[in-house]
Amino acid sequence: MQLKVINSFLAKTVLDDDVIGLTPLKAGQYPIKAIEDEQYEVVKSKARICYLTSHELEQVIKSRDAVIINV
């Protein structure tokens, strides 16, 4: 699956020392996959992985900031 971001928004990411932070997901397409506990993993780049809860993903889709594309 791909997450097509239409309008940029913030997603959670793990920074140095396992600190949770935020990173912008800018317009573009990113691989997305379901992981445990109603979480989704979005690969922003080789060095950065972002996480969205199912609720957060639902909200960005409802707001039309992103869509899911099945490939």
PyMOL Python script that loads the backbone (N, CA, C, O; Angstrom):
from pymol import cmd

cmd.read_pdbstr("""\
ATOM      1  N   MET A   1       0.843  -1.179   0.000  1.00  0.00           N
ATOM      2  CA  MET A   1       0.000   0.000   0.000  1.00  0.00           C
ATOM      3  C   MET A   1       0.886   1.240   0.000  1.00  0.00           C
ATOM      4  O   MET A   1       2.034   1.214   0.446  1.00  0.00           O
ATOM      5  N   GLN A   2       0.323   2.306  -0.507  1.00  0.00           N
ATOM      6  CA  GLN A   2       0.997   3.597  -0.523  1.00  0.00           C
ATOM      7  C   GLN A   2       0.100   4.632   0.147  1.00  0.00           C
ATOM      8  O   GLN A   2      -1.121   4.606  -0.004  1.00  0.00           O
ATOM      9  N   LEU A   3       0.719   5.531   0.880  1.00  0.00           N
ATOM     10  CA  LEU A   3       0.013   6.672   1.440  1.00  0.00           C
ATOM     11  C   LEU A   3       0.348   7.857   0.550  1.00  0.00           C
ATOM     12  O   LEU A   3       1.504   8.272   0.462  1.00  0.00           O
ATOM     13  N   LYS A   4      -0.670   8.401  -0.108  1.00  0.00           N
ATOM     14  CA  LYS A   4      -0.456   9.582  -0.942  1.00  0.00           C
ATOM     15  C   LYS A   4      -0.834  10.798  -0.117  1.00  0.00           C
ATOM     16  O   LYS A   4      -2.005  11.010   0.199  1.00  0.00           O
ATOM     17  N   VAL A   5       0.172  11.597   0.229  1.00  0.00           N
ATOM     18  CA  VAL A   5      -0.042  12.807   1.023  1.00  0.00           C
ATOM     19  C   VAL A   5      -0.322  13.958   0.068  1.00  0.00           C
ATOM     20  O   VAL A   5       0.461  14.235  -0.841  1.00  0.00           O
ATOM     21  N   ILE A   6      -1.446  14.621   0.289  1.00  0.00           N
ATOM     22  CA  ILE A   6      -1.856  15.748  -0.541  1.00  0.00           C
ATOM     23  C   ILE A   6      -1.468  17.063   0.147  1.00  0.00           C
ATOM     24  O   ILE A   6      -0.909  17.960  -0.485  1.00  0.00           O
ATOM     25  N   ASN A   7      -1.767  17.165   1.428  1.00  0.00           N
ATOM     26  CA  ASN A   7      -1.399  18.332   2.243  1.00  0.00           C
ATOM     27  C   ASN A   7      -0.535  17.847   3.398  1.00  0.00           C
ATOM     28  O   ASN A   7      -0.897  16.902   4.099  1.00  0.00           O
ATOM     29  N   SER A   8       0.589  18.486   3.589  1.00  0.00           N
ATOM     30  CA  SER A   8       1.536  18.065   4.630  1.00  0.00           C
ATOM     31  C   SER A   8       0.882  18.005   6.005  1.00  0.00           C
ATOM     32  O   SER A   8      -0.013  18.790   6.320  1.00  0.00           O
ATOM     33  N   PHE A   9       1.350  17.050   6.824  1.00  0.00           N
ATOM     34  CA  PHE A   9       0.922  16.938   8.215  1.00  0.00           C
ATOM     35  C   PHE A   9       2.040  16.301   9.016  1.00  0.00           C
ATOM     36  O   PHE A   9       2.993  15.775   8.442  1.00  0.00           O
ATOM     37  N   LEU A  10       1.934  16.342  10.342  1.00  0.00           N
ATOM     38  CA  LEU A  10       2.965  15.794  11.220  1.00  0.00           C
ATOM     39  C   LEU A  10       2.657  14.350  11.588  1.00  0.00           C
ATOM     40  O   LEU A  10       1.502  13.976  11.794  1.00  0.00           O
ATOM     41  N   ALA A  11       3.710  13.549  11.666  1.00  0.00           N
ATOM     42  CA  ALA A  11       3.594  12.153  12.086  1.00  0.00           C
ATOM     43  C   ALA A  11       4.640  11.878  13.163  1.00  0.00           C
ATOM     44  O   ALA A  11       5.674  12.542  13.224  1.00  0.00           O
ATOM     45  N   LYS A  12       4.361  10.902  14.000  1.00  0.00           N
ATOM     46  CA  LYS A  12       5.303  10.533  15.054  1.00  0.00           C
ATOM     47  C   LYS A  12       6.497   9.805  14.453  1.00  0.00           C
ATOM     48  O   LYS A  12       6.374   9.086  13.461  1.00  0.00           O
ATOM     49  N   THR A  13       7.654  10.008  15.075  1.00  0.00           N
ATOM     50  CA  THR A  13       8.857   9.299  14.679  1.00  0.00           C
ATOM     51  C   THR A  13       9.701   9.074  15.923  1.00  0.00           C
ATOM     52  O   THR A  13       9.487   9.729  16.943  1.00  0.00           O
ATOM     53  N   VAL A  14      10.653   8.160  15.851  1.00  0.00           N
ATOM     54  CA  VAL A  14      11.554   7.898  16.968  1.00  0.00           C
ATOM     55  C   VAL A  14      12.866   8.615  16.683  1.00  0.00           C
ATOM     56  O   VAL A  14      13.521   8.365  15.671  1.00  0.00           O
ATOM     57  N   LEU A  15      13.234   9.506  17.590  1.00  0.00           N
ATOM     58  CA  LEU A  15      14.480  10.257  17.469  1.00  0.00           C
ATOM     59  C   LEU A  15      15.593   9.513  18.212  1.00  0.00           C
ATOM     60  O   LEU A  15      15.405   8.372  18.635  1.00  0.00           O
ATOM     61  N   ASP A  16      16.715  10.139  18.363  1.00  0.00           N
ATOM     62  CA  ASP A  16      17.828   9.550  19.104  1.00  0.00           C
ATOM     63  C   ASP A  16      17.402   9.215  20.526  1.00  0.00           C
ATOM     64  O   ASP A  16      16.554   9.891  21.109  1.00  0.00           O
ATOM     65  N   ASP A  17      17.993   8.176  21.070  1.00  0.00           N
ATOM     66  CA  ASP A  17      17.724   7.736  22.447  1.00  0.00           C
ATOM     67  C   ASP A  17      16.266   7.371  22.681  1.00  0.00           C
ATOM     68  O   ASP A  17      15.759   7.545  23.789  1.00  0.00           O
ATOM     69  N   ASP A  18      15.589   6.869  21.662  1.00  0.00           N
ATOM     70  CA  ASP A  18      14.201   6.402  21.760  1.00  0.00           C
ATOM     71  C   ASP A  18      13.213   7.472  22.209  1.00  0.00           C
ATOM     72  O   ASP A  18      12.192   7.155  22.818  1.00  0.00           O
ATOM     73  N   VAL A  19      13.503   8.718  21.918  1.00  0.00           N
ATOM     74  CA  VAL A  19      12.593   9.822  22.224  1.00  0.00           C
ATOM     75  C   VAL A  19      11.610   9.947  21.067  1.00  0.00           C
ATOM     76  O   VAL A  19      12.007   9.939  19.902  1.00  0.00           O
ATOM     77  N   ILE A  20      10.318  10.063  21.397  1.00  0.00           N
ATOM     78  CA  ILE A  20       9.294  10.225  20.370  1.00  0.00           C
ATOM     79  C   ILE A  20       9.225  11.696  19.969  1.00  0.00           C
ATOM     80  O   ILE A  20       9.154  12.583  20.820  1.00  0.00           O
ATOM     81  N   GLY A  21       9.247  11.938  18.664  1.00  0.00           N
ATOM     82  CA  GLY A  21       9.158  13.294  18.146  1.00  0.00           C
ATOM     83  C   GLY A  21       8.190  13.348  16.985  1.00  0.00           C
ATOM     84  O   GLY A  21       7.503  12.370  16.689  1.00  0.00           O
ATOM     85  N   LEU A  22       8.137  14.482  16.335  1.00  0.00           N
ATOM     86  CA  LEU A  22       7.264  14.663  15.173  1.00  0.00           C
ATOM     87  C   LEU A  22       8.110  15.031  13.959  1.00  0.00           C
ATOM     88  O   LEU A  22       9.132  15.708  14.074  1.00  0.00           O
ATOM     89  N   THR A  23       7.666  14.575  12.806  1.00  0.00           N
ATOM     90  CA  THR A  23       8.320  14.912  11.554  1.00  0.00           C
ATOM     91  C   THR A  23       7.244  15.193  10.512  1.00  0.00           C
ATOM     92  O   THR A  23       6.200  14.540  10.515  1.00  0.00           O
ATOM     93  N   PRO A  24       7.481  16.149   9.625  1.00  0.00           N
ATOM     94  CA  PRO A  24       6.464  16.443   8.618  1.00  0.00           C
ATOM     95  C   PRO A  24       6.451  15.390   7.506  1.00  0.00           C
ATOM     96  O   PRO A  24       7.499  14.966   7.020  1.00  0.00           O
ATOM     97  N   LEU A  25       5.259  14.985   7.121  1.00  0.00           N
ATOM     98  CA  LEU A  25       5.088  14.180   5.913  1.00  0.00           C
ATOM     99  C   LEU A  25       4.600  15.154   4.855  1.00  0.00           C
ATOM    100  O   LEU A  25       3.467  15.632   4.909  1.00  0.00           O
ATOM    101  N   LYS A  26       5.462  15.441   3.898  1.00  0.00           N
ATOM    102  CA  LYS A  26       5.144  16.407   2.847  1.00  0.00           C
ATOM    103  C   LYS A  26       4.443  15.708   1.694  1.00  0.00           C
ATOM    104  O   LYS A  26       4.432  14.479   1.621  1.00  0.00           O
ATOM    105  N   ALA A  27       3.861  16.485   0.800  1.00  0.00           N
ATOM    106  CA  ALA A  27       3.151  15.934  -0.351  1.00  0.00           C
ATOM    107  C   ALA A  27       4.040  14.946  -1.093  1.00  0.00           C
ATOM    108  O   ALA A  27       5.206  15.225  -1.373  1.00  0.00           O
ATOM    109  N   GLY A  28       3.469  13.785  -1.407  1.00  0.00           N
ATOM    110  CA  GLY A  28       4.197  12.721  -2.093  1.00  0.00           C
ATOM    111  C   GLY A  28       3.591  11.378  -1.744  1.00  0.00           C
ATOM    112  O   GLY A  28       2.547  11.311  -1.095  1.00  0.00           O
ATOM    113  N   GLN A  29       4.244  10.305  -2.175  1.00  0.00           N
ATOM    114  CA  GLN A  29       3.765   8.956  -1.889  1.00  0.00           C
ATOM    115  C   GLN A  29       4.794   8.220  -1.052  1.00  0.00           C
ATOM    116  O   GLN A  29       5.997   8.301  -1.299  1.00  0.00           O
ATOM    117  N   TYR A  30       4.292   7.493  -0.049  1.00  0.00           N
ATOM    118  CA  TYR A  30       5.146   6.770   0.887  1.00  0.00           C
ATOM    119  C   TYR A  30       4.589   5.365   1.101  1.00  0.00           C
ATOM    120  O   TYR A  30       3.373   5.193   1.196  1.00  0.00           O
ATOM    121  N   PRO A  31       5.461   4.357   1.178  1.00  0.00           N
ATOM    122  CA  PRO A  31       4.991   3.012   1.526  1.00  0.00           C
ATOM    123  C   PRO A  31       4.415   3.024   2.947  1.00  0.00           C
ATOM    124  O   PRO A  31       4.962   3.660   3.848  1.00  0.00           O
ATOM    125  N   ILE A  32       3.309   2.312   3.125  1.00  0.00           N
ATOM    126  CA  ILE A  32       2.671   2.224   4.438  1.00  0.00           C
ATOM    127  C   ILE A  32       2.270   0.776   4.677  1.00  0.00           C
ATOM    128  O   ILE A  32       1.840   0.081   3.756  1.00  0.00           O
ATOM    129  N   LYS A  33       2.416   0.321   5.930  1.00  0.00           N
ATOM    130  CA  LYS A  33       1.973  -1.036   6.262  1.00  0.00           C
ATOM    131  C   LYS A  33       1.470  -1.071   7.695  1.00  0.00           C
ATOM    132  O   LYS A  33       1.933  -0.322   8.556  1.00  0.00           O
ATOM    133  N   ALA A  34       0.520  -1.952   7.928  1.00  0.00           N
ATOM    134  CA  ALA A  34      -0.034  -2.133   9.262  1.00  0.00           C
ATOM    135  C   ALA A  34       0.973  -2.907  10.102  1.00  0.00           C
ATOM    136  O   ALA A  34       1.575  -3.879   9.646  1.00  0.00           O
ATOM    137  N   ILE A  35       1.141  -2.453  11.337  1.00  0.00           N
ATOM    138  CA  ILE A  35       1.962  -3.191  12.291  1.00  0.00           C
ATOM    139  C   ILE A  35       1.090  -3.428  13.517  1.00  0.00           C
ATOM    140  O   ILE A  35      -0.113  -3.168  13.473  1.00  0.00           O
ATOM    141  N   GLU A  36       1.653  -3.903  14.576  1.00  0.00           N
ATOM    142  CA  GLU A  36       0.864  -4.294  15.742  1.00  0.00           C
ATOM    143  C   GLU A  36       0.141  -3.133  16.423  1.00  0.00           C
ATOM    144  O   GLU A  36       0.493  -1.969  16.232  1.00  0.00           O
ATOM    145  N   ASP A  37      -0.861  -3.464  17.209  1.00  0.00           N
ATOM    146  CA  ASP A  37      -1.598  -2.525  18.068  1.00  0.00           C
ATOM    147  C   ASP A  37      -2.198  -1.345  17.315  1.00  0.00           C
ATOM    148  O   ASP A  37      -2.068  -0.202  17.752  1.00  0.00           O
ATOM    149  N   GLU A  38      -2.855  -1.610  16.188  1.00  0.00           N
ATOM    150  CA  GLU A  38      -3.534  -0.574  15.414  1.00  0.00           C
ATOM    151  C   GLU A  38      -2.615   0.590  15.051  1.00  0.00           C
ATOM    152  O   GLU A  38      -3.012   1.754  15.097  1.00  0.00           O
ATOM    153  N   GLN A  39      -1.396   0.253  14.695  1.00  0.00           N
ATOM    154  CA  GLN A  39      -0.395   1.236  14.280  1.00  0.00           C
ATOM    155  C   GLN A  39      -0.042   1.008  12.817  1.00  0.00           C
ATOM    156  O   GLN A  39      -0.117  -0.111  12.310  1.00  0.00           O
ATOM    157  N   TYR A  40       0.337   2.078  12.160  1.00  0.00           N
ATOM    158  CA  TYR A  40       0.797   1.999  10.776  1.00  0.00           C
ATOM    159  C   TYR A  40       2.198   2.583  10.701  1.00  0.00           C
ATOM    160  O   TYR A  40       2.508   3.591  11.336  1.00  0.00           O
ATOM    161  N   GLU A  41       3.031   1.927   9.913  1.00  0.00           N
ATOM    162  CA  GLU A  41       4.399   2.367   9.710  1.00  0.00           C
ATOM    163  C   GLU A  41       4.501   2.989   8.317  1.00  0.00           C
ATOM    164  O   GLU A  41       4.129   2.365   7.323  1.00  0.00           O
ATOM    165  N   VAL A  42       5.002   4.213   8.254  1.00  0.00           N
ATOM    166  CA  VAL A  42       5.162   4.934   6.995  1.00  0.00           C
ATOM    167  C   VAL A  42       6.655   5.146   6.780  1.00  0.00           C
ATOM    168  O   VAL A  42       7.332   5.715   7.636  1.00  0.00           O
ATOM    169  N   VAL A  43       7.168   4.693   5.645  1.00  0.00           N
ATOM    170  CA  VAL A  43       8.589   4.847   5.350  1.00  0.00           C
ATOM    171  C   VAL A  43       8.788   6.173   4.620  1.00  0.00           C
ATOM    172  O   VAL A  43       8.489   6.304   3.433  1.00  0.00           O
ATOM    173  N   LYS A  44       9.301   7.150   5.363  1.00  0.00           N
ATOM    174  CA  LYS A  44       9.535   8.479   4.803  1.00  0.00           C
ATOM    175  C   LYS A  44      10.808   8.485   3.965  1.00  0.00           C
ATOM    176  O   LYS A  44      10.845   9.067   2.880  1.00  0.00           O
ATOM    177  N   SER A  45      11.840   7.839   4.470  1.00  0.00           N
ATOM    178  CA  SER A  45      13.113   7.707   3.759  1.00  0.00           C
ATOM    179  C   SER A  45      13.845   6.517   4.349  1.00  0.00           C
ATOM    180  O   SER A  45      13.359   5.897   5.295  1.00  0.00           O
ATOM    181  N   LYS A  46      14.994   6.192   3.807  1.00  0.00           N
ATOM    182  CA  LYS A  46      15.764   5.065   4.348  1.00  0.00           C
ATOM    183  C   LYS A  46      16.133   5.298   5.808  1.00  0.00           C
ATOM    184  O   LYS A  46      16.261   4.350   6.583  1.00  0.00           O
ATOM    185  N   ALA A  47      16.303   6.558   6.176  1.00  0.00           N
ATOM    186  CA  ALA A  47      16.740   6.879   7.527  1.00  0.00           C
ATOM    187  C   ALA A  47      15.596   7.254   8.467  1.00  0.00           C
ATOM    188  O   ALA A  47      15.820   7.390   9.669  1.00  0.00           O
ATOM    189  N   ARG A  48      14.389   7.424   7.957  1.00  0.00           N
ATOM    190  CA  ARG A  48      13.307   7.904   8.811  1.00  0.00           C
ATOM    191  C   ARG A  48      12.026   7.108   8.583  1.00  0.00           C
ATOM    192  O   ARG A  48      11.524   7.018   7.463  1.00  0.00           O
ATOM    193  N   ILE A  49      11.510   6.534   9.662  1.00  0.00           N
ATOM    194  CA  ILE A  49      10.236   5.826   9.637  1.00  0.00           C
ATOM    195  C   ILE A  49       9.278   6.579  10.553  1.00  0.00           C
ATOM    196  O   ILE A  49       9.654   6.989  11.651  1.00  0.00           O
ATOM    197  N   CYS A  50       8.058   6.756  10.104  1.00  0.00           N
ATOM    198  CA  CYS A  50       7.031   7.462  10.862  1.00  0.00           C
ATOM    199  C   CYS A  50       5.943   6.479  11.276  1.00  0.00           C
ATOM    200  O   CYS A  50       5.810   5.396  10.707  1.00  0.00           O
ATOM    201  N   TYR A  51       5.181   6.878  12.267  1.00  0.00           N
ATOM    202  CA  TYR A  51       4.111   6.027  12.770  1.00  0.00           C
ATOM    203  C   TYR A  51       2.822   6.823  12.912  1.00  0.00           C
ATOM    204  O   TYR A  51       2.821   7.969  13.360  1.00  0.00           O
ATOM    205  N   LEU A  52       1.732   6.187  12.520  1.00  0.00           N
ATOM    206  CA  LEU A  52       0.396   6.759  12.687  1.00  0.00           C
ATOM    207  C   LEU A  52      -0.480   5.716  13.366  1.00  0.00           C
ATOM    208  O   LEU A  52      -0.391   4.529  13.053  1.00  0.00           O
ATOM    209  N   THR A  53      -1.324   6.153  14.293  1.00  0.00           N
ATOM    210  CA  THR A  53      -2.321   5.240  14.840  1.00  0.00           C
ATOM    211  C   THR A  53      -3.442   5.114  13.815  1.00  0.00           C
ATOM    212  O   THR A  53      -3.539   5.930  12.898  1.00  0.00           O
ATOM    213  N   SER A  54      -4.270   4.117  13.962  1.00  0.00           N
ATOM    214  CA  SER A  54      -5.397   3.973  13.040  1.00  0.00           C
ATOM    215  C   SER A  54      -6.315   5.193  13.127  1.00  0.00           C
ATOM    216  O   SER A  54      -6.892   5.606  12.121  1.00  0.00           O
ATOM    217  N   HIS A  55      -6.454   5.769  14.320  1.00  0.00           N
ATOM    218  CA  HIS A  55      -7.276   6.966  14.481  1.00  0.00           C
ATOM    219  C   HIS A  55      -6.664   8.159  13.738  1.00  0.00           C
ATOM    220  O   HIS A  55      -7.380   8.902  13.066  1.00  0.00           O
ATOM    221  N   GLU A  56      -5.354   8.345  13.853  1.00  0.00           N
ATOM    222  CA  GLU A  56      -4.679   9.445  13.150  1.00  0.00           C
ATOM    223  C   GLU A  56      -4.793   9.274  11.637  1.00  0.00           C
ATOM    224  O   GLU A  56      -5.034  10.240  10.913  1.00  0.00           O
ATOM    225  N   LEU A  57      -4.618   8.041  11.168  1.00  0.00           N
ATOM    226  CA  LEU A  57      -4.734   7.770   9.744  1.00  0.00           C
ATOM    227  C   LEU A  57      -6.152   8.072   9.256  1.00  0.00           C
ATOM    228  O   LEU A  57      -6.340   8.671   8.197  1.00  0.00           O
ATOM    229  N   GLU A  58      -7.129   7.657  10.029  1.00  0.00           N
ATOM    230  CA  GLU A  58      -8.534   7.933   9.686  1.00  0.00           C
ATOM    231  C   GLU A  58      -8.785   9.437   9.598  1.00  0.00           C
ATOM    232  O   GLU A  58      -9.488   9.898   8.700  1.00  0.00           O
ATOM    233  N   GLN A  59      -8.217  10.195  10.521  1.00  0.00           N
ATOM    234  CA  GLN A  59      -8.418  11.644  10.537  1.00  0.00           C
ATOM    235  C   GLN A  59      -7.794  12.331   9.318  1.00  0.00           C
ATOM    236  O   GLN A  59      -8.412  13.224   8.739  1.00  0.00           O
ATOM    237  N   VAL A  60      -6.579  11.930   8.918  1.00  0.00           N
ATOM    238  CA  VAL A  60      -5.961  12.576   7.752  1.00  0.00           C
ATOM    239  C   VAL A  60      -6.678  12.199   6.462  1.00  0.00           C
ATOM    240  O   VAL A  60      -6.704  12.982   5.513  1.00  0.00           O
ATOM    241  N   ILE A  61      -7.260  11.002   6.425  1.00  0.00           N
ATOM    242  CA  ILE A  61      -8.037  10.606   5.244  1.00  0.00           C
ATOM    243  C   ILE A  61      -9.362  11.379   5.201  1.00  0.00           C
ATOM    244  O   ILE A  61      -9.766  11.869   4.147  1.00  0.00           O
ATOM    245  N   LYS A  62     -10.028  11.483   6.349  1.00  0.00           N
ATOM    246  CA  LYS A  62     -11.293  12.241   6.403  1.00  0.00           C
ATOM    247  C   LYS A  62     -11.087  13.705   6.050  1.00  0.00           C
ATOM    248  O   LYS A  62     -11.945  14.321   5.418  1.00  0.00           O
ATOM    249  N   SER A  63      -9.966  14.260   6.451  1.00  0.00           N
ATOM    250  CA  SER A  63      -9.684  15.668   6.168  1.00  0.00           C
ATOM    251  C   SER A  63      -9.166  15.872   4.745  1.00  0.00           C
ATOM    252  O   SER A  63      -8.923  17.000   4.315  1.00  0.00           O
ATOM    253  N   ARG A  64      -9.002  14.773   4.029  1.00  0.00           N
ATOM    254  CA  ARG A  64      -8.524  14.773   2.639  1.00  0.00           C
ATOM    255  C   ARG A  64      -7.090  15.273   2.503  1.00  0.00           C
ATOM    256  O   ARG A  64      -6.688  15.779   1.455  1.00  0.00           O
ATOM    257  N   ASP A  65      -6.316  15.121   3.601  1.00  0.00           N
ATOM    258  CA  ASP A  65      -4.895  15.449   3.532  1.00  0.00           C
ATOM    259  C   ASP A  65      -4.092  14.290   2.944  1.00  0.00           C
ATOM    260  O   ASP A  65      -2.943  14.466   2.539  1.00  0.00           O
ATOM    261  N   ALA A  66      -4.707  13.102   2.899  1.00  0.00           N
ATOM    262  CA  ALA A  66      -4.014  11.922   2.358  1.00  0.00           C
ATOM    263  C   ALA A  66      -5.056  10.895   1.906  1.00  0.00           C
ATOM    264  O   ALA A  66      -6.211  10.928   2.328  1.00  0.00           O
ATOM    265  N   VAL A  67      -4.615   9.990   1.042  1.00  0.00           N
ATOM    266  CA  VAL A  67      -5.430   8.858   0.598  1.00  0.00           C
ATOM    267  C   VAL A  67      -4.556   7.610   0.580  1.00  0.00           C
ATOM    268  O   VAL A  67      -3.333   7.698   0.471  1.00  0.00           O
ATOM    269  N   ILE A  68      -5.189   6.460   0.686  1.00  0.00           N
ATOM    270  CA  ILE A  68      -4.484   5.175   0.586  1.00  0.00           C
ATOM    271  C   ILE A  68      -4.617   4.682  -0.850  1.00  0.00           C
ATOM    272  O   ILE A  68      -5.703   4.706  -1.428  1.00  0.00           O
ATOM    273  N   ILE A  69      -3.513   4.239  -1.409  1.00  0.00           N
ATOM    274  CA  ILE A  69      -3.500   3.681  -2.753  1.00  0.00           C
ATOM    275  C   ILE A  69      -3.029   2.237  -2.655  1.00  0.00           C
ATOM    276  O   ILE A  69      -1.941   1.968  -2.146  1.00  0.00           O
ATOM    277  N   ASN A  70      -3.838   1.319  -3.137  1.00  0.00           N
ATOM    278  CA  ASN A  70      -3.426  -0.086  -3.191  1.00  0.00           C
ATOM    279  C   ASN A  70      -2.681  -0.324  -4.493  1.00  0.00           C
ATOM    280  O   ASN A  70      -3.201  -0.063  -5.577  1.00  0.00           O
ATOM    281  N   VAL A  71      -1.469  -0.818  -4.373  1.00  0.00           N
ATOM    282  CA  VAL A  71      -0.663  -1.107  -5.583  1.00  0.00           C
ATOM    283  C   VAL A  71      -0.382  -2.575  -5.694  1.00  0.00           C
ATOM    284  O   VAL A  71       0.277  -3.008  -6.639  1.00  0.00           O
TER     285      VAL A  71
END
""", "prot")
cmd.dss("prot")
cmd.show_as("cartoon", "prot")
cmd.util.cbc("prot")
cmd.orient("prot")
